[in-house]
Amino acid sequence: MRVSYNWLKQYVEFDLSPEELADKLTMAGLEVDSVEYLAEGIKNVVVGRILAVERHPNADKLLVCTVDVGQHGDRLQVITGAPNVALGQLVPVALVGAVLPGNFKISKANFRGLPSYGMLCSAEELKINPSLLKPEDREGILILGEDAEPGMPVTQYLGLEDYVLEIDLTPNRADCLSMINVAREVAAMTGGALRLPSLDLNRLEGALPCAVHIEAEDLCSRYIALMVENVRLGPSPRWMQQRLMAAGMRPINNVVDVTNYVMLETGQPLHAFDYDTIQGRQIIVRRAYPDETMVTLDGIERRLDPDMLLIADANRAIGIAGVMGGLETEITEATKTVLLESAHFNNVSIRNTSRKLGLRSEASSRFEKGVNREGCLFAALRAVQLMEEIGAGTAVMGKIDVYPHPWVAPRITLRAGRTNQILGTSLSKEEIKELIGKLNFTLVGEDATSLTYLIPSHRQDITREIDLIEEVARLYGYNNIPVTLPQSDMTPEHRKPLQVLEDEVKNLAVGLGLTEVVTYSFINPNAWNKLNLPENHPWRHTVKIANPLSEDQSVMRTSLLPGLLGVAERNFSRRRENLAIFEVGRVFFPGPEPLPEERLQLGILLSGEFKPGLAWPVQAYDFYYLKGLVEQLITGTVGDVV
């Protein structure tokens, strides 16, 4: 999760530097992998307006530009080879003395007899990720918007004076795939005031001119539809584009950008359909039919199966739920009315569909980890609010909210004594109450030794008392928990006879000059062909791996021999032909379901000759040497188990 430092400060008050914030988050369990300054290495690069463009008199491919750089001096003559410059454009200008990423310093230069006082910059020279730009902005000089002012720092105009914290989230903290929930964490750690967007959840009451039916209630627990009319497609505001790019997403247009912005803000993926292309004026959430196909937004026809959840209209599939929309209902220049989807889908279903189709997106990754079903309405209304604010359209009065089985907040009781026992602390109940209070959990019960809380819907990771104890540890500070050794009664070790025998055999083998090796229990089934074993040989009756990493490790071994020969092969390839190795390991044969039959075996491999030293003769590793080793092992072992 890429978290913009400036964007985060819109939601919570705090007075920490980016590095201090990263340290706080890491110590609270949200590990920050890196802190990136977007304007790193850029100095003295400003906005300039091109006042004149002329051909270089002595070079066919060079252009001589006269550039207004505002308060930074007189009009500058800058020579460039970029073919996309034109009169009146606003462009980044690196002045004489400027520094670009990579410590590239700009100085006065001479091109075929004419001086150049600076350089016009491309996005690549400013180290802007090309995948975040429109295709036309990836080549040549970067053309800025008309709202840029000559002379202003280009880092300020492009929103590069910002830090991005890369947070490596654990699977249980999917709630922090949202700026608002990261802000909640920062507020809990610092005591800063939260400033979350204000919305009236009852604003759009009434009916819409369409219907929603959920046929697969086990895969879709909630579906909300809102509508926006008088849609005016165009670019989104610069501030929104900058926040999307800081988060690693490319701006598309105002409608799509709003849905992506709200997803990053709230963690709730949204999808916008062109309402006029929805046949029958109805949305049906159902499983795919056998051999059903649809063309997704990337223009690829997808073959679906009945395990996949679809969004359909009266006649066809128009979207793969939680993964990607359909091409036939995408937002285009002709779109006049948008139907906005905000839903909660089964995370396992989305994960399986995404994997089968090879489609992975920001939306599917959030659905896979689980989203807040109680936040669906807030996210939808927030998107409509933003569309109206930026002039992308007008909200249609009315909403559809199909919610067959509303979520019930769990109640969890937290005992002070149990908390201190687990953490090794001596916190009072009041101190624990104060710590959990920072998370704004609702306290619904209290007695002399315990507290009972309602867990909010965005914290799906908290399901047991131990989870609340973990929250106490995070907020108290892992570094404040005293370091103590665990105390328990020591019990004598009781080893089984076979375990004792295994250790004795290994010790004897090492004492006889053998080197122990450990090989994989997974082998290639073709290993038996190399040994020329007959088709009915017992070793060929193997246990197959359901999901092997490769063909070389697709069956369980029925002998230690392939592994030992593999070790010998690697040593031979390095000219080490004198080998005396052994392995004690388990082999596996098909047995009663569900587990195979395991047998413990000893394997020995000898090759070459034994060189004990100058005072002793060289001895070949032959049959008789091996026979002697086996006799010594039999003599040295105890009992009748050999």
DAGI-V508333 format. One record per residue. RES is the residue in one letter. OMEGA is omega as a letter, one per 30 degrees, with the letter a starting at -180 (none if undefined). BURIAL is # if it has 16 or more other C-alpha atoms within 10 Angstrom, else .. D_CENTER is the distance of its C-alpha to the mean C-alpha in whole Angstrom. Layout:
<<RES;OMEGA;BURIAL;D_CENTER> <RES;OMEGA;BURIAL;D_CENTER>>
This chain:
<<M;l;#;7> <R;a;#;10> <V;l;#;13> <S;a;#;16> <Y;a;#;19> <N;l;.;22> <W;a;#;20> <L;a;#;19> <K;l;.;23> <Q;a;.;24> <Y;a;#;23> <V;l;#;24> <E;l;#;27> <F;a;#;27> <D;a;.;28> <L;l;.;26> <S;l;.;25> <P;a;#;22> <E;l;.;22> <E;l;.;24> <L;l;#;21> <A;l;#;18> <D;l;.;21> <K;a;#;21> <L;l;#;18> <T;a;.;17> <M;l;#;20> <A;l;#;19> <G;l;#;16> <L;a;#;14> <E;l;#;13> <V;a;#;13> <D;a;.;13> <S;l;.;15> <V;a;#;17> <E;l;#;18> <Y;a;.;21> <L;a;#;21> <A;a;#;24> <E;l;#;25> <G;a;.;28> <I;l;#;29> <K;l;#;33> <N;l;#;35> <V;a;#;34> <V;l;#;35> <V;l;#;36> <G;l;#;39> <R;a;#;41> <I;a;#;42> <L;a;#;46> <A;l;#;47> <V;a;#;46> <E;l;.;49> <R;l;.;49> <H;a;#;50> <P;a;.;54> <N;a;.;53> <A;a;.;50> <D;a;.;49> <K;l;.;45> <L;l;#;45> <L;l;#;45> <V;a;#;47> <C;l;#;45> <T;a;#;46> <V;l;#;44> <D;a;#;44> <V;l;#;42> <G;a;#;43> <Q;a;.;44> <H;l;.;44> <G;l;.;47> <D;l;.;49> <R;a;#;48> <L;l;#;46> <Q;a;#;47> <V;a;#;44> <I;a;#;44> <T;l;#;41> <G;a;#;40> <A;a;.;38> <P;a;.;39> <N;l;.;37> <V;a;#;39> <A;a;.;41> <L;l;.;44> <G;a;.;42> <Q;l;#;39> <L;a;#;37> <V;l;#;35> <P;a;#;33> <V;l;#;36> <A;a;#;36> <L;l;#;39> <V;a;#;42> <G;l;.;40> <A;l;#;37> <V;l;#;34> <L;l;#;31> <P;a;.;27> <G;a;.;29> <N;l;.;32> <F;a;.;33> <K;a;.;37> <I;l;#;38> <S;l;#;42> <K;a;.;45> <A;l;#;46> <N;a;.;48> <F;l;.;48> <R;l;.;51> <G;l;.;53> <L;l;.;51> <P;l;.;49> <S;a;#;46> <Y;l;#;45> <G;a;#;41> <M;l;#;38> <L;a;#;36> <C;l;#;33> <S;l;#;30> <A;a;#;26> <E;a;#;26> <E;l;.;28> <L;l;#;26> <K;l;#;23> <I;a;#;21> <N;a;.;19> <P;a;.;21> <S;l;.;18> <L;a;#;18> <L;l;#;22> <K;a;.;24> <P;a;.;25> <E;a;.;29> <D;a;#;27> <R;a;#;26> <E;l;.;30> <G;a;#;32> <I;l;#;33> <L;l;#;30> <I;a;#;32> <L;a;#;32> <G;a;.;32> <E;l;.;36> <D;l;.;35> <A;a;#;35> <E;l;#;38> <P;l;#;39> <G;a;#;39> <M;l;#;36> <P;a;#;33> <V;l;#;31> <T;l;#;28> <Q;a;.;29> <Y;a;#;29> <L;l;#;26> <G;a;#;24> <L;l;#;23> <E;a;#;25> <D;l;#;22> <Y;l;#;19> <V;l;#;16> <L;l;#;14> <E;a;#;11> <I;l;#;10> <D;a;#;8> <L;l;#;8> <T;a;.;9> <P;a;.;9> <N;a;.;13> <R;l;#;12> <A;l;#;10> <D;a;#;13> <C;l;#;12> <L;a;#;9> <S;l;#;13> <M;a;#;15> <I;a;#;18> <N;l;#;16> <V;l;#;16> <A;l;#;19> <R;l;#;20> <E;a;#;19> <V;l;#;21> <A;l;#;24> <A;a;#;24> <M;a;#;24> <T;a;#;26> <G;a;.;29> <G;a;#;28> <A;l;.;29> <L;l;#;26> <R;a;.;27> <L;l;.;25> <P;a;.;26> <S;a;.;29> <L;l;.;30> <D;a;.;32> <L;l;.;31> <N;a;.;34> <R;a;.;35> <L;l;#;35> <E;l;.;37> <G;a;.;39> <A;l;.;38> <L;a;.;36> <P;l;.;38> <C;a;#;36> <A;l;.;35> <V;l;#;32> <H;l;.;32> <I;l;#;30> <E;a;.;31> <A;a;.;28> <E;l;#;28> <D;a;.;26> <L;l;#;23> <C;a;#;23> <S;l;#;24> <R;l;#;25> <Y;l;#;25> <I;l;#;26> <A;l;#;28> <L;a;#;29> <M;l;#;31> <V;a;#;32> <E;a;#;35> <N;a;.;36> <V;l;#;33> <R;a;#;33> <L;l;#;31> <G;l;.;30> <P;l;#;28> <S;l;#;26> <P;a;.;27> <R;a;.;26> <W;l;.;25> <M;l;#;22> <Q;a;#;21> <Q;l;#;21> <R;l;#;18> <L;a;#;16> <M;l;#;17> <A;l;#;16> <A;l;#;12> <G;a;.;12> <M;a;#;14> <R;l;#;17> <P;a;#;20> <I;l;#;22> <N;a;#;25> <N;a;#;25> <V;a;#;25> <V;a;#;21> <D;l;#;20> <V;l;#;21> <T;l;#;19> <N;l;#;16> <Y;a;#;17> <V;l;#;18> <M;l;#;15> <L;a;#;13> <E;a;#;16> <T;a;#;16> <G;a;#;13> <Q;l;#;15> <P;l;#;15> <L;l;#;18> <H;a;#;20> <A;l;#;24> <F;l;#;26> <D;a;#;30> <Y;a;#;32> <D;l;.;35> <T;a;#;33> <I;a;#;33> <Q;l;.;36> <G;l;.;38> <R;l;.;36> <Q;l;#;34> <I;l;#;30> <I;l;#;30> <V;a;#;27> <R;l;#;28> <R;l;#;27> <A;l;#;28> <Y;l;.;31> <P;l;.;32> <D;l;.;31> <E;l;.;30> <T;l;.;29> <M;l;#;27> <V;a;#;26> <T;a;#;23> <L;l;#;22> <D;l;.;21> <G;a;.;25> <I;l;.;24> <E;a;.;26> <R;l;.;24> <R;a;.;26> <L;l;#;25> <D;a;#;26> <P;l;.;28> <D;a;#;24> <M;l;#;22> <L;a;#;23> <L;l;#;24> <I;a;#;25> <A;l;#;29> <D;a;#;32> <A;a;.;35> <N;a;.;35> <R;l;#;32> <A;l;#;28> <I;l;#;27> <G;l;#;23> <I;a;#;21> <A;l;#;20> <G;a;#;16> <V;a;#;15> <M;l;#;18> <G;a;#;21> <G;a;#;24> <L;a;#;26> <E;a;#;29> <T;a;#;28> <E;l;#;26> <I;a;#;27> <T;l;.;30> <E;a;.;32> <A;a;.;35> <T;l;#;33> <K;a;#;35> <T;a;#;33> <V;l;#;30> <L;a;#;29> <L;a;#;25> <E;l;#;23> <S;a;#;22> <A;l;#;21> <H;a;#;20> <F;l;#;19> <N;a;#;19> <N;l;#;15> <V;l;.;16> <S;a;#;18> <I;a;#;15> <R;a;#;13> <N;l;.;16> <T;l;#;17> <S;a;#;14> <R;a;.;15> <K;a;.;18> <L;a;.;18> <G;l;.;16> <L;l;.;14> <R;a;.;10> <S;l;.;10> <E;a;#;8> <A;a;#;11> <S;a;#;11> <S;l;#;7> <R;l;#;9> <F;l;#;12> <E;a;#;11> <K;l;#;10> <G;l;#;13> <V;a;#;15> <N;a;#;18> <R;l;#;21> <E;a;#;23> <G;a;#;21> <C;a;#;22> <L;l;#;25> <F;a;#;24> <A;a;#;21> <A;l;#;24> <L;l;#;27> <R;l;#;25> <A;l;#;24> <V;l;#;28> <Q;a;#;29> <L;l;#;27> <M;l;#;28> <E;a;.;31> <E;a;.;31> <I;l;.;30> <G;a;#;33> <A;a;#;31> <G;a;#;33> <T;a;#;34> <A;l;#;33> <V;l;#;35> <M;a;.;37> <G;l;#;36> <K;l;#;33> <I;l;#;32> <D;l;.;30> <V;a;#;30> <Y;a;#;29> <P;a;.;31> <H;a;.;30> <P;a;.;29> <W;l;.;27> <V;a;.;29> <A;l;.;28> <P;l;.;28> <R;a;#;30> <I;l;#;30> <T;a;#;33> <L;a;#;32> <R;a;#;35> <A;a;#;36> <G;l;.;37> <R;l;.;34> <T;a;#;32> <N;l;#;34> <Q;a;.;35> <I;a;.;31> <L;a;#;30> <G;a;.;34> <T;l;.;34> <S;a;.;37> <L;l;#;36> <S;l;.;38> <K;a;#;37> <E;l;.;38> <E;l;.;35> <I;l;#;33> <K;l;#;33> <E;a;.;33> <L;l;#;29> <I;l;#;28> <G;l;.;30> <K;l;#;27> <L;a;#;25> <N;l;.;27> <F;a;.;27> <T;l;.;31> <L;a;#;33> <V;l;.;35> <G;a;.;38> <E;l;.;39> <D;a;.;42> <A;a;.;43> <T;a;.;40> <S;l;#;37> <L;l;#;35> <T;a;#;34> <Y;l;#;31> <L;a;#;29> <I;l;#;25> <P;a;#;24> <S;a;#;22> <H;l;#;19> <R;a;#;19> <Q;a;#;18> <D;a;#;17> <I;a;#;21> <T;a;.;23> <R;l;.;26> <E;a;#;28> <I;l;#;26> <D;l;.;23> <L;l;#;25> <I;l;#;27> <E;l;#;23> <E;l;#;23> <V;l;#;27> <A;a;#;25> <R;a;#;23> <L;l;#;25> <Y;a;#;28> <G;l;.;26> <Y;a;#;25> <N;l;.;28> <N;l;.;30> <I;a;.;30> <P;l;.;33> <V;l;.;33> <T;l;.;35> <L;l;.;36> <P;a;.;35> <Q;l;.;39> <S;l;.;40> <D;l;.;43> <M;l;.;43> <T;l;.;44> <P;a;.;46> <E;l;.;44> <H;a;.;45> <R;l;.;44> <K;a;.;45> <P;a;.;48> <L;l;.;45> <Q;l;.;43> <V;l;.;46> <L;a;#;47> <E;l;#;44> <D;l;.;44> <E;l;#;48> <V;l;#;47> <K;a;#;45> <N;l;.;47> <L;a;#;50> <A;l;#;48> <V;l;.;47> <G;l;.;51> <L;l;.;52> <G;l;.;50> <L;l;#;47> <T;a;#;43> <E;l;.;41> <V;l;.;38> <V;a;.;35> <T;a;.;33> <Y;l;.;31> <S;l;#;32> <F;a;#;30> <I;l;#;33> <N;l;.;33> <P;l;#;36> <N;l;.;38> <A;a;#;39> <W;l;#;42> <N;l;.;43> <K;l;.;43> <L;l;.;45> <N;l;.;48> <L;l;.;47> <P;a;.;49> <E;a;.;47> <N;a;.;48> <H;a;.;48> <P;a;.;46> <W;a;#;43> <R;l;#;42> <H;a;#;41> <T;l;#;38> <V;a;#;35> <K;l;#;32> <I;a;.;28> <A;a;.;26> <N;a;.;23> <P;l;.;24> <L;l;.;22> <S;l;.;25> <E;a;.;29> <D;a;.;30> <Q;a;#;28> <S;l;#;29> <V;l;#;32> <M;a;#;33> <R;l;#;36> <T;l;#;40> <S;l;#;41> <L;a;#;40> <L;l;#;42> <P;l;#;39> <G;l;#;37> <L;l;#;40> <L;l;.;41> <G;l;.;38> <V;l;#;38> <A;a;#;42> <E;a;.;40> <R;l;.;38> <N;l;.;41> <F;a;.;43> <S;l;.;41> <R;l;.;41> <R;l;.;45> <R;a;.;45> <E;l;#;47> <N;a;#;49> <L;l;#;47> <A;a;#;47> <I;l;#;44> <F;l;#;43> <E;l;#;41> <V;a;#;41> <G;a;#;38> <R;l;#;38> <V;a;#;38> <F;l;#;37> <F;l;#;40> <P;a;#;39> <G;l;.;41> <P;l;.;41> <E;g;.;37> <P;a;.;35> <L;l;.;35> <P;l;.;37> <E;a;.;40> <E;l;.;39> <R;l;.;42> <L;a;.;42> <Q;l;.;43> <L;l;#;45> <G;l;.;44> <I;l;#;46> <L;l;#;46> <L;l;#;49> <S;l;#;50> <G;a;.;52> <E;a;.;54> <F;a;#;54> <K;a;.;56> <P;a;.;56> <G;a;.;58> <L;a;.;61> <A;a;.;64> <W;l;.;62> <P;l;.;63> <V;a;.;60> <Q;a;.;59> <A;l;.;57> <Y;a;#;55> <D;a;.;57> <F;a;.;57> <Y;l;.;60> <Y;l;.;57> <L;l;.;55> <K;l;.;57> <G;l;.;58> <L;a;#;54> <V;l;.;54> <E;l;.;58> <Q;l;.;57> <L;l;#;53> <I;a;#;55> <T;a;.;58> <G;a;.;56> <T;a;.;54> <V;l;.;55> <G;a;.;56> <D;a;.;56> <V;l;.;52> <V;none;.;52>>
